[in-house]
Amino acid sequence: AGNDDEVANLAEEIVAAFDEPFRIGEHELFLSASVGISLFPADGLSVVDLMRNADTAMYRAKAIGRGRYHFYTPEMTSEAQERIRMENLLRRALENGELAVHLQPQVDAESGKLVGAEALVRWFCPELGTVPPARFIPLAEESGIIIKLGHWVLRESCRQVMQWRLSGFDLPQLSVNLSVKQLERPEFIDTLDDILCETGIDPACLKLEITESVVMAVGNAFNLLDRLRNMGITLSLDDFGTGYSSLSYLKMLPVQQLKIDQSFVFGIGINQGDEAIIRSVMALAESLGFEVVAEGVESEAQAAFLRALGCQKLQGFLHGRAVAPAEFRSRWAIR
């Protein structure tokens, strides 16, 4: 036990060493450390085994939050093997065309008219069947696959919108989620510009959704978002109110839209606290000149509550699930 405590103390010191920024020239860089721990002889008799198991424990530390440490346990080995298998299958999925972009409608709260759609990736794996996004998106984030995956979704959804437009169906605006890993890449703006040029989509028709956690994680977020805004792209702050909400940074962000998280919408008529948060978000949005879209709207009662507060756009099962492009067009083109 004493040995475990000593190792834990050392791990805490290593993690704490990264609390302070590193200076490179005029720049301050912030890094975080995730530490995996394996102990001889319980967790391995060779350097190779100990390193492999420590690596497995490190992934568990990253999964519970950066800046943590975790001891290896035998149960992690099977989890790590499954993770590697899933990662390999996901890489293959990108190469073999197993992924598809589905679209969920966003409608005008008053008229019910189609005003846009959010692009959501779906994966049908020949070996696993339909894989829920909640299962493979976190894996894509951890492994870095999200960069290639995110760019594919962006390109594919823009291509689909332009294909529709050329054939007579006009989707007013396309919403695409951005990962922190994408924004951290120095070539992101160039890649985005290439996609815009390649597909021919008007930047004004594209809305990029970012979460508060992404804004806080990217060091040059304000400058980067300004560059996106100057390209003519609309920016939306997703899952607003679920993370670190700072009014001081909110008023400086070049965003045009706030998105009320579905967890608050679910509480309408059930939880007065959720209703109070929605009222506060609406008042804040009005004072700052932001448009508001609510996601997770499943009932007419929820829609009526949001309309009464001035919420401009609604998204959720009440108006349609995310479906394949052909089904989306067949439903909305005749309206």
C-alpha positions as a Python dict, from the first residue, in 0.01 Angstrom:
ca = {
    (1, 'A'): (0, 0, 0),
    (2, 'G'): (285, 230, 83),
    (3, 'N'): (434, 170, -258),
    (4, 'D'): (101, 252, -424),
    (5, 'D'): (80, 574, -225),
    (6, 'E'): (431, 676, -326),
    (7, 'V'): (355, 614, -693),
    (8, 'A'): (27, 804, -664),
    (9, 'N'): (208, 1100, -507),
    (10, 'L'): (462, 1098, -790),
    (11, 'A'): (183, 1087, -1049),
    (12, 'E'): (13, 1383, -880),
    (13, 'E'): (338, 1578, -895),
    (14, 'I'): (375, 1504, -1267),
    (15, 'V'): (18, 1615, -1339),
    (16, 'A'): (61, 1928, -1126),
    (17, 'A'): (378, 2021, -1314),
    (18, 'F'): (163, 2091, -1617),
    (19, 'D'): (-62, 2340, -1438),
    (20, 'E'): (173, 2625, -1519),
    (21, 'P'): (204, 2747, -1879),
    (22, 'F'): (512, 2687, -2090),
    (23, 'R'): (667, 2990, -2258),
    (24, 'I'): (796, 2966, -2613),
    (25, 'G'): (908, 3305, -2729),
    (26, 'E'): (618, 3543, -2673),
    (27, 'H'): (361, 3266, -2649),
    (28, 'E'): (217, 3085, -2348),
    (29, 'L'): (124, 2722, -2410),
    (30, 'F'): (-93, 2515, -2178),
    (31, 'L'): (-54, 2139, -2175),
    (32, 'S'): (-213, 1865, -1970),
    (33, 'A'): (-85, 1522, -1869),
    (34, 'S'): (-266, 1190, -1835),
    (35, 'V'): (-73, 925, -1643),
    (36, 'G'): (-124, 550, -1655),
    (37, 'I'): (40, 337, -1386),
    (38, 'S'): (134, -31, -1385),
    (39, 'L'): (325, -197, -1101),
    (40, 'F'): (581, -478, -1101),
    (41, 'P'): (521, -769, -1053),
    (42, 'A'): (140, -763, -1019),
    (43, 'D'): (77, -596, -1355),
    (44, 'G'): (355, -755, -1558),
    (45, 'L'): (690, -928, -1540),
    (46, 'S'): (850, -766, -1844),
    (47, 'V'): (907, -408, -1953),
    (48, 'V'): (686, -470, -2257),
    (49, 'D'): (393, -593, -2046),
    (50, 'L'): (429, -310, -1795),
    (51, 'M'): (444, -46, -2067),
    (52, 'R'): (144, -191, -2248),
    (53, 'N'): (-64, -202, -1931),
    (54, 'A'): (44, 146, -1825),
    (55, 'D'): (-64, 267, -2170),
    (56, 'T'): (-402, 103, -2117),
    (57, 'A'): (-437, 275, -1780),
    (58, 'M'): (-343, 607, -1940),
    (59, 'Y'): (-638, 581, -2179),
    (60, 'R'): (-866, 524, -1880),
    (61, 'A'): (-718, 835, -1716),
    (62, 'K'): (-789, 1036, -2032),
    (63, 'A'): (-1143, 899, -2047),
    (64, 'I'): (-1231, 1033, -1701),
    (65, 'G'): (-1082, 1374, -1777),
    (66, 'R'): (-746, 1516, -1870),
    (67, 'G'): (-501, 1592, -1595),
    (68, 'R'): (-567, 1264, -1413),
    (69, 'Y'): (-384, 942, -1331),
    (70, 'H'): (-513, 588, -1310),
    (71, 'F'): (-376, 253, -1192),
    (72, 'Y'): (-399, -47, -1423),
    (73, 'T'): (-652, -320, -1348),
    (74, 'P'): (-684, -652, -1537),
    (75, 'E'): (-1037, -561, -1650),
    (76, 'M'): (-889, -284, -1860),
    (77, 'T'): (-715, -526, -2096),
    (78, 'S'): (-1038, -654, -2252),
    (79, 'E'): (-1169, -297, -2269),
    (80, 'A'): (-849, -185, -2442),
    (81, 'Q'): (-871, -471, -2690),
    (82, 'E'): (-1231, -376, -2769),
    (83, 'R'): (-1127, -13, -2806),
    (84, 'I'): (-852, -105, -3053),
    (85, 'R'): (-1096, -323, -3247),
    (86, 'M'): (-1353, -43, -3263),
    (87, 'E'): (-1087, 207, -3367),
    (88, 'N'): (-971, -19, -3651),
    (89, 'L'): (-1331, -75, -3763),
    (90, 'L'): (-1396, 299, -3762),
    (91, 'R'): (-1086, 368, -3971),
    (92, 'R'): (-1205, 102, -4214),
    (93, 'A'): (-1552, 257, -4217),
    (94, 'L'): (-1411, 584, -4348),
    (95, 'E'): (-1232, 400, -4629),
    (96, 'N'): (-1517, 164, -4720),
    (97, 'G'): (-1808, 403, -4732),
    (98, 'E'): (-1988, 265, -4425),
    (99, 'L'): (-2063, 616, -4293),
    (100, 'A'): (-2355, 830, -4400),
    (101, 'V'): (-2471, 1184, -4334),
    (102, 'H'): (-2830, 1212, -4212),
    (103, 'L'): (-3008, 1543, -4172),
    (104, 'Q'): (-3245, 1664, -3901),
    (105, 'P'): (-3476, 1954, -3988),
    (106, 'Q'): (-3472, 2291, -3816),
    (107, 'V'): (-3800, 2480, -3856),
    (108, 'D'): (-3931, 2829, -3796),
    (109, 'A'): (-4102, 2824, -3456),
    (110, 'E'): (-4403, 3024, -3577),
    (111, 'S'): (-4469, 2888, -3924),
    (112, 'G'): (-4315, 2541, -3912),
    (113, 'K'): (-4136, 2622, -4237),
    (114, 'L'): (-3804, 2451, -4304),
    (115, 'V'): (-3518, 2691, -4230),
    (116, 'G'): (-3224, 2453, -4212),
    (117, 'A'): (-3095, 2112, -4113),
    (118, 'E'): (-2821, 1970, -3893),
    (119, 'A'): (-2585, 1714, -4045),
    (120, 'L'): (-2539, 1410, -3822),
    (121, 'V'): (-2311, 1118, -3903),
    (122, 'R'): (-2441, 760, -3892),
    (123, 'W'): (-2241, 436, -3905),
    (124, 'F'): (-2360, 97, -4018),
    (125, 'C'): (-2083, -156, -3959),
    (126, 'P'): (-2112, -496, -4135),
    (127, 'E'): (-1974, -666, -3823),
    (128, 'L'): (-2149, -464, -3550),
    (129, 'G'): (-2465, -341, -3720),
    (130, 'T'): (-2578, 14, -3650),
    (131, 'V'): (-2330, 180, -3412),
    (132, 'P'): (-2476, 470, -3206),
    (133, 'P'): (-2288, 802, -3233),
    (134, 'A'): (-2254, 804, -2854),
    (135, 'R'): (-2037, 496, -2891),
    (136, 'F'): (-1808, 595, -3177),
    (137, 'I'): (-1781, 976, -3160),
    (138, 'P'): (-1594, 975, -2822),
    (139, 'L'): (-1362, 708, -2965),
    (140, 'A'): (-1305, 921, -3273),
    (141, 'E'): (-1221, 1219, -3049),
    (142, 'E'): (-974, 1023, -2835),
    (143, 'S'): (-798, 858, -3128),
    (144, 'G'): (-780, 1165, -3352),
    (145, 'I'): (-996, 1000, -3619),
    (146, 'I'): (-1243, 1284, -3560),
    (147, 'I'): (-1028, 1515, -3775),
    (148, 'K'): (-1067, 1303, -4088),
    (149, 'L'): (-1425, 1211, -3992),
    (150, 'G'): (-1526, 1571, -3926),
    (151, 'H'): (-1382, 1692, -4255),
    (152, 'W'): (-1561, 1410, -4438),
    (153, 'V'): (-1896, 1507, -4280),
    (154, 'L'): (-1840, 1872, -4370),
    (155, 'R'): (-1749, 1796, -4731),
    (156, 'E'): (-2021, 1535, -4781),
    (157, 'S'): (-2301, 1748, -4633),
    (158, 'C'): (-2197, 2056, -4835),
    (159, 'R'): (-2184, 1842, -5149),
    (160, 'Q'): (-2534, 1710, -5076),
    (161, 'V'): (-2677, 2058, -5028),
    (162, 'M'): (-2532, 2175, -5358),
    (163, 'Q'): (-2656, 1863, -5537),
    (164, 'W'): (-3005, 1938, -5405),
    (165, 'R'): (-2981, 2301, -5510),
    (166, 'L'): (-2884, 2211, -5866),
    (167, 'S'): (-3183, 1976, -5888),
    (168, 'G'): (-3433, 2231, -5756),
    (169, 'F'): (-3449, 2167, -5379),
    (170, 'D'): (-3309, 2454, -5175),
    (171, 'L'): (-3205, 2392, -4813),
    (172, 'P'): (-3172, 2741, -4661),
    (173, 'Q'): (-2893, 2658, -4416),
    (174, 'L'): (-2674, 2363, -4322),
    (175, 'S'): (-2547, 2314, -3966),
    (176, 'V'): (-2233, 2107, -3903),
    (177, 'N'): (-2070, 2031, -3567),
    (178, 'L'): (-1703, 2108, -3516),
    (179, 'S'): (-1468, 1917, -3288),
    (180, 'V'): (-1197, 2078, -3079),
    (181, 'K'): (-948, 1852, -3262),
    (182, 'Q'): (-1049, 2004, -3595),
    (183, 'L'): (-1018, 2361, -3468),
    (184, 'E'): (-678, 2288, -3313),
    (185, 'R'): (-532, 2190, -3650),
    (186, 'P'): (-337, 2481, -3805),
    (187, 'E'): (-457, 2384, -4154),
    (188, 'F'): (-828, 2385, -4058),
    (189, 'I'): (-913, 2717, -4225),
    (190, 'D'): (-738, 2612, -4545),
    (191, 'T'): (-920, 2277, -4542),
    (192, 'L'): (-1252, 2451, -4489),
    (193, 'D'): (-1179, 2696, -4769),
    (194, 'D'): (-1095, 2404, -4999),
    (195, 'I'): (-1431, 2240, -4916),
    (196, 'L'): (-1619, 2565, -4986),
    (197, 'C'): (-1444, 2606, -5322),
    (198, 'E'): (-1475, 2239, -5415),
    (199, 'T'): (-1850, 2217, -5345),
    (200, 'G'): (-1939, 2574, -5443),
    (201, 'I'): (-2161, 2625, -5139),
    (202, 'D'): (-2224, 2985, -5030),
    (203, 'P'): (-2053, 3039, -4690),
    (204, 'A'): (-2368, 3224, -4577),
    (205, 'C'): (-2557, 2894, -4610),
    (206, 'L'): (-2317, 2716, -4374),
    (207, 'K'): (-2349, 2724, -3995),
    (208, 'L'): (-2078, 2572, -3778),
    (209, 'E'): (-2178, 2455, -3431),
    (210, 'I'): (-1923, 2467, -3151),
    (211, 'T'): (-1963, 2387, -2782),
    (212, 'E'): (-1855, 2600, -2490),
    (213, 'S'): (-1594, 2339, -2398),
    (214, 'V'): (-1441, 2373, -2747),
    (215, 'V'): (-1415, 2750, -2709),
    (216, 'M'): (-1242, 2712, -2374),
    (217, 'A'): (-1006, 2439, -2500),
    (218, 'V'): (-874, 2614, -2811),
    (219, 'G'): (-611, 2871, -2722),
    (220, 'N'): (-673, 3105, -3015),
    (221, 'A'): (-1049, 3045, -3031),
    (222, 'F'): (-1148, 3410, -3055),
    (223, 'N'): (-914, 3485, -3347),
    (224, 'L'): (-1009, 3161, -3522),
    (225, 'L'): (-1382, 3225, -3486),
    (226, 'D'): (-1333, 3579, -3614),
    (227, 'R'): (-1168, 3438, -3925),
    (228, 'L'): (-1461, 3201, -3978),
    (229, 'R'): (-1708, 3485, -3931),
    (230, 'N'): (-1517, 3702, -4178),
    (231, 'M'): (-1552, 3421, -4433),
    (232, 'G'): (-1929, 3475, -4407),
    (233, 'I'): (-2000, 3159, -4209),
    (234, 'T'): (-2261, 3162, -3932),
    (235, 'L'): (-2147, 3042, -3587),
    (236, 'S'): (-2368, 2874, -3329),
    (237, 'L'): (-2286, 2801, -2964),
    (238, 'D'): (-2413, 2448, -2901),
    (239, 'D'): (-2527, 2295, -2569),
    (240, 'F'): (-2540, 2642, -2416),
    (241, 'G'): (-2567, 2642, -2037),
    (242, 'T'): (-2442, 2287, -1983),
    (243, 'G'): (-2078, 2377, -1938),
    (244, 'Y'): (-1872, 2674, -1835),
    (245, 'S'): (-2090, 2974, -1917),
    (246, 'S'): (-1905, 3303, -1888),
    (247, 'L'): (-2088, 3617, -1987),
    (248, 'S'): (-1758, 3798, -2026),
    (249, 'Y'): (-1643, 3566, -2305),
    (250, 'L'): (-1991, 3525, -2452),
    (251, 'K'): (-2021, 3894, -2534),
    (252, 'M'): (-1684, 3880, -2713),
    (253, 'L'): (-1754, 3569, -2920),
    (254, 'P'): (-1845, 3636, -3284),
    (255, 'V'): (-2139, 3394, -3268),
    (256, 'Q'): (-2486, 3468, -3404),
    (257, 'Q'): (-2683, 3189, -3246),
    (258, 'L'): (-2729, 3009, -2913),
    (259, 'K'): (-2860, 2655, -2905),
    (260, 'I'): (-3066, 2554, -2600),
    (261, 'D'): (-2964, 2204, -2494),
    (262, 'Q'): (-3224, 1929, -2511),
    (263, 'S'): (-3177, 1852, -2140),
    (264, 'F'): (-3343, 2187, -2057),
    (265, 'V'): (-3614, 2142, -2320),
    (266, 'F'): (-3701, 1803, -2171),
    (267, 'G'): (-3773, 1976, -1839),
    (268, 'I'): (-4044, 2203, -1982),
    (269, 'G'): (-4363, 2136, -1788),
    (270, 'I'): (-4171, 1910, -1550),
    (271, 'N'): (-3894, 2110, -1389),
    (272, 'Q'): (-3931, 2478, -1300),
    (273, 'G'): (-3552, 2511, -1282),
    (274, 'D'): (-3514, 2408, -1646),
    (275, 'E'): (-3787, 2651, -1746),
    (276, 'A'): (-3613, 2931, -1554),
    (277, 'I'): (-3285, 2855, -1733),
    (278, 'I'): (-3459, 2871, -2072),
    (279, 'R'): (-3615, 3206, -1981),
    (280, 'S'): (-3274, 3335, -1877),
    (281, 'V'): (-3110, 3216, -2198),
    (282, 'M'): (-3383, 3382, -2405),
    (283, 'A'): (-3346, 3711, -2216),
    (284, 'L'): (-2968, 3696, -2255),
    (285, 'A'): (-2993, 3617, -2625),
    (286, 'E'): (-3232, 3904, -2684),
    (287, 'S'): (-3008, 4152, -2504),
    (288, 'L'): (-2700, 4040, -2700),
    (289, 'G'): (-2880, 4010, -3033),
    (290, 'F'): (-2844, 3633, -3072),
    (291, 'E'): (-3085, 3408, -3252),
    (292, 'V'): (-3196, 3100, -3053),
    (293, 'V'): (-3266, 2746, -3167),
    (294, 'A'): (-3393, 2482, -2925),
    (295, 'E'): (-3304, 2116, -2979),
    (296, 'G'): (-3479, 1808, -2849),
    (297, 'V'): (-3830, 1947, -2904),
    (298, 'E'): (-4061, 1648, -2889),
    (299, 'S'): (-4406, 1785, -2799),
    (300, 'E'): (-4634, 2067, -2903),
    (301, 'A'): (-4640, 2184, -2540),
    (302, 'Q'): (-4262, 2232, -2546),
    (303, 'A'): (-4285, 2412, -2881),
    (304, 'A'): (-4560, 2644, -2749),
    (305, 'F'): (-4354, 2731, -2441),
    (306, 'L'): (-4051, 2816, -2655),
    (307, 'R'): (-4255, 3014, -2908),
    (308, 'A'): (-4406, 3223, -2632),
    (309, 'L'): (-4057, 3320, -2517),
    (310, 'G'): (-3951, 3424, -2867),
    (311, 'C'): (-3737, 3122, -2962),
    (312, 'Q'): (-3697, 3151, -3338),
    (313, 'K'): (-3610, 2796, -3445),
    (314, 'L'): (-3696, 2444, -3328),
    (315, 'Q'): (-3526, 2110, -3382),
    (316, 'G'): (-3639, 1771, -3256),
    (317, 'F'): (-3858, 1467, -3307),
    (318, 'L'): (-4173, 1682, -3317),
    (319, 'H'): (-4065, 1806, -3658),
    (320, 'G'): (-3855, 1509, -3765),
    (321, 'R'): (-3572, 1277, -3678),
    (322, 'A'): (-3241, 1274, -3861),
    (323, 'V'): (-3296, 1079, -4182),
    (324, 'A'): (-3108, 994, -4500),
    (325, 'P'): (-3096, 1266, -4769),
    (326, 'A'): (-3351, 1098, -5000),
    (327, 'E'): (-3609, 1068, -4723),
    (328, 'F'): (-3538, 1422, -4605),
    (329, 'R'): (-3600, 1563, -4950),
    (330, 'S'): (-3916, 1361, -5010),
    (331, 'R'): (-4063, 1499, -4689),
    (332, 'W'): (-3965, 1864, -4720),
    (333, 'A'): (-3943, 1938, -5094),
    (334, 'I'): (-4322, 1935, -5137),
    (335, 'R'): (-4386, 2186, -4857),
}
